[in-house]
Amino acid sequence: MRNRLTEAGARIAVALTHRNFRLLWLGALTSSIGTWMQKVAQAWLIVTLTESNSAFYLGLDSFAGELPILLFTLLGGVVADRRDRRHLMLSSQTVQMIVAFILAGLVASGVITVWMVITLSFISGCGQAFGGPAYQSLIPTLVGKDHLPNAVALNSIQFNLARVIGPVVAGVALASLGMVWCFGLNGISFLFVIAAILALRDVHVPPTATESIVAQMKGGLRYVKNSRNLIAVMSIGFIVAFLGFPILTFLPVITRDVFQRDVDFYSRLMTFAGAGAVSGALVVAYIGKHQHIGRVLLICLALFGTATALFSFSRTPWLSEIILFIAGSLLVMCTSLTTSLAQLLAPAELRGRVVSIYMLAFRGGSPLGGLASGWLVTQVGSAPKVLLVNGITLSIVAIFFLIRGHGLKDV
């Protein structure tokens, strides 16, 4: 029994045997904890700054943070195939660190407004638009193709471990220290990932490009256009982000309007969602390079849609927490598997561009979905009703891809 557990643990953590990936993973974990502290504090800050239409402003803030992904990610992908990806990542982390410290200062001075929060979210998103493709395209060069799905899953684990730890720490900090500390500690956390990037050794640097930026961008778009499987993966990624992430975006509103509870209960819901996400990422890490990743993805998508619909009906706190745990697990399985497929299907010389197009679809779907769902809540007057529609639609999409025999289910 002990040998089996040891073997399972080694299989789950195989990508961490690579020094560079291990350093980056640890630095990213620390930074992600700070980021989730800020997410919790920022969402609650928006709710306290807006007496009415909080759901709309939460969706608008999500849109502002992700809008730069729509505007600049394709350019970021081309640059990632032309420059040292470490430099792009350093610039990205520095921008986000400065934004966190500015936000802390504005809250401390008492002059903060909801529009300041939204503007700073946009600036932070600009940094992510260039750092994201560089980070994602760097990972395969650190671990190799065989360990890539495991590395992607481990990234989901660190991100979602942070989603478990961050809200807990944020809840304590909000109750005992105040919002300023949540934002300030997030700023400090970026120093750890910056140190990890500076410590990387023998990292592959893309060769000097002979084509123009425009020509390279067209080449990446042409390759994706001619790949049926990549188009399917990116479509699924967009749909998951557009219809799936509102279950997390509207948790503050559901906490206040459905359960009539405070920030402590909101932090608990975030913790259950994060714990489920860690569990889902562990499953994906154990599976590794499965023979039918596409089929597994579509089954998870159908189950996630069902869980989202069930969550919309629940009015019992403990039942909502259990459903949210399951939904968080399935959501991260969907996102990990789509990310793995996008990277596995991309050739090395085009990886930055292919990943940037995938990020445009995936990360672009989140703000558009948050904005659309937020507007719809203001029309129907109920966040659970919107989540019900989203969940049913997700399940229908998954069943459509499974029944119609698209190539994705056979990858």
C-alpha positions in Angstrom: 0.0 0.0 0.0 2.8 2.4 0.9 4.6 1.6 -2.3 1.5 2.4 -4.3 1.1 5.7 -2.6 4.8 6.5 -3.2 4.4 5.6 -6.8 1.3 7.8 -7.1 3.0 10.7 -5.5 6.0 10.4 -7.8 3.7 10.3 -10.8 1.8 13.3 -9.7 5.0 15.4 -9.0 7.2 14.1 -11.9 7.6 17.6 -13.5 9.0 19.0 -10.2 12.1 16.9 -10.7 13.1 19.5 -13.3 15.0 22.3 -11.4 13.9 25.3 -13.4 10.2 24.2 -13.3 10.5 23.6 -9.6 11.8 27.1 -8.9 9.2 28.7 -11.1 6.4 26.6 -9.5 7.4 27.6 -5.9 7.7 31.3 -6.9 4.4 31.2 -8.7 2.7 29.5 -5.7 3.7 32.3 -3.4 2.7 35.0 -5.8 -0.7 33.3 -6.5 -1.5 33.2 -2.8 -1.1 37.0 -2.7 -3.1 37.4 -5.9 -6.0 35.4 -4.4 -5.8 37.5 -1.3 -6.3 40.5 -3.5 -9.1 39.0 -5.5 -11.1 38.3 -2.4 -10.4 41.8 -1.0 -11.0 43.5 -4.3 -14.4 41.8 -4.9 -15.5 42.7 -1.4 -14.2 46.2 -1.9 -16.4 46.6 -5.0 -19.4 45.3 -3.2 -18.9 47.8 -0.4 -18.3 50.7 -2.8 -21.5 50.0 -4.8 -24.8 50.1 -3.0 -26.6 48.8 -6.0 -25.7 46.9 -9.2 -22.8 45.1 -7.5 -23.1 42.2 -9.9 -22.7 44.5 -12.8 -19.6 46.2 -11.4 -18.1 42.8 -10.4 -18.6 41.7 -14.0 -17.2 45.0 -15.3 -14.1 44.7 -13.1 -13.5 41.2 -14.5 -14.0 42.5 -18.0 -11.5 45.4 -17.4 -8.9 43.0 -16.1 -9.2 40.6 -19.0 -9.8 43.1 -21.8 -6.0 43.5 -22.5 -6.0 39.8 -23.2 -8.3 40.6 -26.1 -6.2 43.5 -27.3 -2.6 42.5 -26.8 -2.2 38.7 -26.3 -1.7 37.9 -30.0 1.1 40.5 -30.0 2.4 39.0 -26.8 2.5 35.6 -28.4 4.6 36.8 -31.3 7.0 38.6 -29.0 7.3 35.4 -27.0 8.5 33.6 -30.1 11.1 36.3 -30.8 12.5 37.4 -27.4 13.8 35.9 -24.2 10.6 34.8 -22.4 12.1 35.5 -19.0 12.4 39.2 -19.8 8.7 39.4 -20.7 7.8 37.6 -17.5 9.9 39.9 -15.4 8.2 43.0 -16.9 4.8 41.4 -16.4 5.3 40.6 -12.7 6.8 44.1 -12.1 3.7 45.8 -13.6 1.4 43.7 -11.4 3.4 44.4 -8.3 3.3 48.1 -8.8 -0.5 48.0 -9.3 -1.0 46.1 -6.0 1.0 48.7 -4.1 -0.9 51.6 -5.7 -4.2 50.0 -4.8 -3.0 49.5 -1.2 -2.0 53.2 -1.1 -5.4 54.4 -2.5 -7.3 52.3 0.1 -5.1 53.5 2.9 -5.6 57.1 1.9 -9.4 56.7 1.7 -9.7 58.2 -1.8 -10.5 54.9 -3.5 -13.4 54.7 -6.0 -14.8 51.8 -8.0 -13.5 53.4 -11.2 -10.0 53.5 -9.8 -10.3 49.8 -9.0 -11.5 49.0 -12.5 -8.7 51.1 -14.1 -6.0 49.4 -12.1 -7.4 46.0 -13.1 -7.0 47.0 -16.7 -3.4 48.0 -16.2 -2.6 44.8 -14.4 -4.2 42.9 -17.3 -1.9 44.6 -19.7 1.1 43.1 -17.9 -0.6 39.7 -18.0 -1.3 40.0 -21.7 2.5 39.8 -22.4 3.6 37.7 -19.5 1.0 35.0 -20.0 2.1 33.7 -23.5 5.7 33.9 -22.4 5.0 31.8 -19.3 2.9 29.2 -21.0 5.3 28.8 -24.0 8.3 28.6 -21.6 6.9 25.6 -19.6 7.4 22.9 -22.4 11.0 23.9 -22.7 11.5 23.4 -19.0 10.0 19.9 -18.7 9.7 18.3 -22.2 6.7 17.1 -24.1 6.2 13.9 -22.1 5.9 15.7 -18.8 4.0 18.7 -20.2 0.4 17.6 -19.1 1.8 16.9 -15.7 3.4 20.3 -15.5 0.2 22.0 -16.7 -1.7 20.1 -14.0 0.9 21.1 -11.3 0.5 24.7 -12.4 -3.3 24.3 -11.7 -2.5 22.7 -8.4 -0.3 25.7 -7.3 -2.9 28.1 -8.6 -5.7 26.4 -6.7 -3.7 25.7 -3.6 -3.4 29.5 -3.6 -7.1 29.7 -4.1 -7.6 27.7 -0.9 -4.9 29.4 1.2 -5.4 33.0 -0.2 -9.1 33.4 0.8 -8.4 32.0 4.3 -5.5 34.4 4.8 -7.6 37.2 3.2 -10.4 36.6 5.6 -8.1 36.8 8.6 -6.4 39.9 7.2 -9.6 41.6 6.4 -11.0 40.9 9.9 -7.8 41.8 11.9 -5.7 44.1 9.7 -7.9 45.5 7.0 -8.0 45.6 3.2 -4.7 47.5 2.9 -2.8 44.5 4.1 -4.3 42.2 1.5 -3.2 44.4 -1.3 0.2 45.2 0.2 1.0 41.5 0.9 0.1 40.7 -2.7 2.6 43.3 -3.9 5.3 41.7 -1.7 4.5 38.2 -3.0 5.5 39.2 -6.5 9.1 39.5 -5.3 9.3 35.7 -4.9 8.3 34.9 -8.5 10.7 37.6 -9.7 13.5 36.0 -7.8 12.6 32.6 -9.2 12.7 33.9 -12.8 16.1 35.5 -12.2 17.4 32.1 -10.9 16.5 30.1 -14.0 19.5 28.5 -15.8 20.1 27.2 -19.3 16.7 28.4 -20.6 15.9 28.1 -24.3 15.9 31.4 -26.1 14.0 31.6 -29.4 16.3 32.1 -32.4 16.4 35.6 -34.0 13.4 36.0 -36.2 13.8 36.9 -39.9 10.1 37.6 -40.5 8.2 40.7 -39.4 5.9 40.7 -36.4 2.9 40.9 -38.7 4.1 38.0 -40.9 4.7 35.8 -37.8 1.2 36.7 -36.4 -0.4 35.7 -39.7 1.6 32.4 -39.7 0.3 31.5 -36.3 -3.3 32.4 -37.2 -3.0 30.4 -40.4 -1.8 27.3 -38.6 -4.6 27.3 -36.1 -7.2 27.9 -38.9 -6.0 24.8 -40.7 -6.1 22.6 -37.6 -9.6 21.3 -36.8 -8.5 20.0 -33.4 -7.0 23.3 -32.3 -10.2 25.2 -33.4 -12.2 22.7 -31.3 -9.9 23.1 -28.3 -10.1 26.9 -28.5 -13.8 26.9 -28.9 -14.2 24.7 -25.8 -11.8 27.0 -23.9 -13.8 30.0 -24.7 -17.1 28.4 -23.8 -15.8 27.2 -20.4 -14.5 30.6 -19.6 -17.6 32.5 -20.9 -20.2 30.3 -19.1 -18.2 28.6 -16.4 -16.4 31.3 -14.5 -19.4 33.3 -13.5 -20.0 30.7 -10.8 -17.0 32.2 -9.1 -17.5 35.8 -10.1 -20.9 36.0 -8.5 -20.1 34.4 -5.2 -20.0 37.7 -3.4 -23.5 38.5 -4.7 -24.8 35.1 -3.8 -23.3 35.4 -0.4 -25.1 38.7 0.3 -28.4 38.2 -1.6 -29.1 34.5 -1.4 -27.6 33.5 2.0 -27.6 37.0 3.6 -24.2 36.3 5.0 -20.9 38.3 5.3 -17.4 38.1 4.0 -16.5 35.1 6.2 -19.0 32.9 4.4 -17.8 34.3 1.1 -14.3 33.3 2.0 -15.6 29.8 3.0 -17.2 29.4 -0.4 -14.0 30.4 -2.2 -12.1 28.0 0.0 -14.4 25.1 -0.9 -14.1 25.9 -4.6 -10.4 26.1 -4.4 -10.1 22.8 -2.5 -12.2 21.2 -5.2 -9.9 22.7 -7.8 -6.8 21.3 -6.1 -8.4 17.8 -6.1 -9.3 18.1 -9.8 -5.8 19.2 -10.7 -4.3 16.2 -8.7 -6.5 13.9 -10.8 -5.2 15.5 -14.1 -1.6 15.3 -12.8 -2.0 11.6 -12.1 -3.6 10.9 -15.5 -0.7 12.6 -17.3 -0.6 12.1 -21.0 -3.8 10.1 -21.3 -4.7 8.4 -24.6 -8.1 10.1 -24.9 -7.6 13.5 -23.3 -10.3 15.0 -25.5 -13.0 12.5 -24.5 -12.2 13.0 -20.8 -12.4 16.8 -21.3 -15.9 16.6 -22.8 -17.2 14.3 -20.0 -15.8 16.7 -17.4 -17.5 19.6 -19.2 -20.9 17.9 -19.1 -20.6 17.1 -15.4 -19.4 20.7 -14.7 -22.5 22.1 -16.4 -24.7 19.8 -14.3 -22.9 20.9 -11.0 -23.3 24.5 -11.9 -27.1 24.0 -12.5 -27.4 22.2 -9.2 -25.5 25.0 -7.3 -28.1 27.5 -8.7 -30.9 25.6 -6.9 -29.3 25.1 -3.5 -30.3 27.3 -0.6 -28.6 25.2 2.1 -25.1 26.5 3.0 -23.5 23.1 3.6 -25.0 21.6 0.4 -23.8 24.6 -1.6 -20.3 24.1 -0.3 -20.3 20.5 -1.3 -21.6 21.3 -4.8 -19.1 24.1 -5.2 -16.3 21.7 -4.2 -17.4 19.4 -7.0 -17.8 22.2 -9.5 -14.4 23.6 -8.6 -12.8 20.2 -9.3 -14.5 19.8 -12.6 -13.8 23.4 -13.7 -10.1 23.0 -13.2 -10.0 19.6 -14.9 -11.6 21.3 -17.9 -9.2 24.2 -17.9 -6.1 22.0 -17.4 -7.1 19.6 -20.1 -7.8 22.3 -22.7 -4.5 24.0 -21.9 -2.6 20.7 -22.2 -4.2 20.0 -25.5 -3.4 23.5 -26.9 0.3 23.1 -26.0 0.6 19.5 -27.1 -1.0 20.3 -30.5 1.3 23.3 -31.1 4.7 22.8 -32.9 7.7 24.2 -30.9 8.4 27.0 -33.4 4.8 28.3 -33.2 4.1 27.6 -29.6 4.1 31.2 -28.4 1.6 32.2 -31.1 -0.6 29.2 -30.8 -0.7 29.6 -27.0 -1.5 33.3 -27.3 -4.4 32.5 -29.6 -5.7 29.9 -27.1 -5.3 32.5 -24.3 -7.2 35.0 -26.4 -10.1 32.6 -26.6 -9.9 31.3 -23.0 -9.0 34.5 -21.1 -11.1 36.6 -23.5 -14.1 34.4 -22.7 -13.9 35.1 -19.0 -14.5 38.9 -19.1 -17.0 38.7 -21.8 -18.9 36.1 -19.9 -18.6 38.0 -16.7 -19.9 41.2 -18.4 -22.8 39.4 -20.2 -23.8 37.4 -17.1 -23.6 40.5 -14.9 -25.8 42.4 -17.3 -28.2 39.5 -17.4 -28.4 39.4 -13.6 -29.5 43.0 -13.6 -32.3 42.1 -16.1 -33.7 39.0 -14.5 -32.8 40.1 -10.9 -31.3 36.8 -9.9 -27.7 35.4 -10.1 -28.8 31.8 -9.5 -31.2 31.9 -12.6 -28.3 33.0 -14.8 -26.0 30.3 -13.4 -28.8 27.7 -14.2 -28.9 28.8 -17.8 -25.1 28.7 -18.0 -24.9 25.3 -16.5 -27.5 23.8 -18.9 -25.8 25.3 -21.9 -22.4 23.9 -20.9 -23.8 20.4 -20.6 -25.5 20.8 -24.0 -22.2 21.9 -25.7 -20.4 18.9 -24.2 -23.0 16.5 -25.4 -23.0 18.1 -28.9 -19.2 17.5 -29.3 -19.5 14.0 -28.0 -22.4 13.0 -30.3 -21.4 14.8 -33.5 -18.1 12.9 -33.5 -15.8 15.9 -33.8 -12.1 14.9 -33.8 -11.6 16.4 -30.4 -13.0 13.4 -28.6 -10.5 11.1 -30.3 -7.4 13.1 -29.4 
